[in-house]
Amino acid sequence: MEDDAPVIYGLEFQARALSAQTAETDAIRFLVGTQSLRYDNQIHVIDFDDENNIINKNVLLHHAGEIWQICASPADKNVLATCYSKTSDSKVTSCGAVWRIPKELQAGSHEVPDDSSNSTQTLELLCHLDSDAQSNMACVTWEPLGDGKKVMSLADNSLMIWDLQESSTKAVLSSSATLEGKGQLKCTSGRWSPHHNCTQVATANDTAIRGWDIRSMRQIYCIDNAHGQLVRDLDFNPNKQYYLASCGDDCKVRFWDTRNVNEPVKTLEEHSHWVWSVRYNHSHDQLVLTGSSDSRVILSNMVSISSEPFGHLVDDEDLSDQEETQRDEKTKEPLQDSIIATYEEHEDSVYAVEWSSADPWLFASLSYDGRLVINRVPRALKYNILL
């Protein structure tokens, strides 16, 4: 099989929740959550064997309800949080909880994908993230560089920071803030910045993006009309502290410098329907992934606003004379932004895209029909970035 060929895995159920297993930096592992009204929902732990180009999986039962979002702990690879909806007395509520993968599966024993074995394990509930006042949780995210003891949740018009105690079996609300403004304000997504000692978060509600300092729980910036329609997702540039990407129902992807929020630094208009997900590559921040209801995944090279606008910086001592001459010619002007590739292996809305935490050149995308596709950055571009 050629090196850049995609690998496809089909779940039996509809799905929209995807996360890389953040704390796992050796194995390529993703978590996928299902949305089924009739059957017990599941989390599929997907291991990708990149030498043989095959997928191994384990299935965990998530009895609590339909999974809308998964977020893996940055510190403990066996702990994850989910946002899910449950129905009781014909009323649907959205909740959040923290779970542990059972011990039997922690060592990484796997079935092969077509094995119909019935030995499905159940996730162990550690704690709920529900405050009495809120009933519609939209998003859960961990403090990115921490010890896995701090979690942010967004519900209705509230932003809440939780301290996980007693081996994550108890969640204590440490601080909260309320969105203020006209009408019924409702958070749709949020992201915790890896910069500023993890003291800043961003939230999206309707067409606005707000920045918060979690020490004071005060708003520090507001981009009122970041998008023409609903903002769906946010991501911080891992290497440039004030840079933030957003995407939304206006089919656009926008890049912001939060010190000057009057206008975006850059706008991408490559998708033809709602853009649900945007992700910066963790190592090479010029690589940006987006997924949309147009069933496409687009990989963009946003090099002009990256941390290396003149290309990869190499020590002069490591270069031969010829390479140095080539490098000097190359670095006279910033490199041009471009669309690297458009991936069309999906036939339904792509709700999530995620980079692997173990391999910076590999990513997964998930469409609503339960199709997970694993792809690689094209080899030619990879060597272009590295050399």
Salt bridges, closest charged atoms under 4 A:
ASP3 OD1 - ARG376 NE 3.86
ASP3 OD2 - ARG379 NE 3.53
GLU24 OE1 - ARG29 NH1 3.33
GLU24 OE1 - LYS77 NZ 3.05
ASP40 OD2 - HIS63 ND1 3.16
ASP47 OD1 - ARG29 NE 2.53
ASP47 OD1 - HIS110 NE2 3.58
ASP76 OD2 - ARG100 NH1 3.41
GLU111 OE1 - LYS57 NZ 3.52
ASP130 OD2 - HIS128 ND1 3.97
ASP163 OD1 - LYS150 NZ 2.69
GLU166 OE2 - LYS170 NZ 3.89
ASP213 OD2 - ARG215 NH2 2.68
ASP233 OD2 - ARG279 NH1 2.80
ASP235 OD1 - ARG191 NE 2.86
ASP249 OD1 - ARG232 NE 2.77
ASP250 OD1 - HIS227 ND1 2.98
ASP257 OD2 - ARG259 NH2 2.74
ASP294 OD2 - HIS271 ND1 2.95
ASP294 OD2 - ARG296 NH2 3.22
GLU308 OE1 - HIS312 ND1 3.39
ASP316 OD1 - ARG327 NH2 2.65
ASP328 OD1 - ARG327 NE 3.54
ASP337 OD2 - LYS266 NZ 3.11
GLU347 OE2 - ARG371 NH2 3.59
GLU354 OE2 - ARG279 NE 3.17
